[in-house]
């Protein structure tokens, strides 16, 4: 249809400056728009679901569920309800608020974050906006009607976001008992590391009957079973546990005893433990626990139910500064980088194993499962490339560090 609809206008008495609900704004739109926009409902809902799943993979399992009350059906109902409400003389109960409450409850149940949910809601609005703007161009909808249409959409997104935030925050507060709130606050104070909180820390610790230790280790927890089957870890009173964070935390003065996987306290969880440090340096322990978890997740290190940061110090050090490791690699391995691909890979592997085995050709041949003469020839080529640097202990150390860092970087990909 190519009819110009510049005559379509918002219903009389519906001043755009007046505050009204989303349902009233949809009802105030010209009824003629409904015939063009309602057929888009399914495609808009589908693109919103696909867009959210693509932008944040953590939502995929929730969005795959089908049936009444699920998130995917709630989103479809909300889209249809808005478009069905165009020009409706009797605005119905607003679906956006209902959807927002469902989203807030679902995010809380999944132990998610409110900021993450708000980002998904904003993305939904952008996707719907693109569809409606495209329809407006195709049907040559008047500027006044287009402005009213966008106001209705933005009001809908605002109502969804507000309802989700209220539901999430209310549920979160309801779930925390007074003692849990104290533990949550005490954990936050300890890992903040600011001296201004010393009195508050001591007061909270006394209220919890938690003795302030001289040294602590901070661990972050990662679920290793589906959330639906997950149970809170079980620790004694001298272990602080805060499960209200995106990365649940544990603070203990005796990590070897409290985080022993044999006692069953961590069933369903993996603990990544930072180093044992003076109490006031708890933020340092948390930092290295997080870094170790990141290396574990990207494959740079391997681990079981409990992973100790102090057992991976060289890996953490090599991956702690991208610029310095890249510069060291570029400077110390420049002769290799100038070679064509196959030769570079072969000689790089040989150099790494040769340096690891105290420059022994025999041991290198055994590790690589090659004839000793083959390794001898490769080392001869390496000497031609690196010259006297291959006999310098300092340069050999730099080469070994650079090669180790390069292998760790490759394992992250």
Secondary structure, 3 states (H helix, E strand, C coil): CCCCECCCCCCCCCCCCCCCCHHHHHHCCCCHHHHHHHHHHHHHHHHHHHHHHHHCHHHHHHHHCCCCCCHHHHHHHHHHHHHHCCCCCCCCCCHHHHHHHHHHHHHHHCCCCHHHHHHHHHHHHHHHHHHHHHHHHHHCECHHHHHHHHHHHHHHHHHHHHHHHHHHHHHHHHHCCHHHHHHHHHHHHHHHCCHHHHHHHHHHHHHHCCCCCCEEEEEEEEECCCHHHCCCCCCCCCCEEECCCCCCEEEECCHHHHCCHHHCCCCCEEEEECCCEEHHHHHHHHHHHHHHHHHHHCCCCCCCCEEEHHHHHHHHHHCCCHHHHHHHHHHHCHHHHCCCHHHHHHHHHHHHHHHHCCCCHHHHHHHHCCCHHHHHHHHHHHHHHHHHHHHCHHHHHHHHHHHHHHHHHHHHC
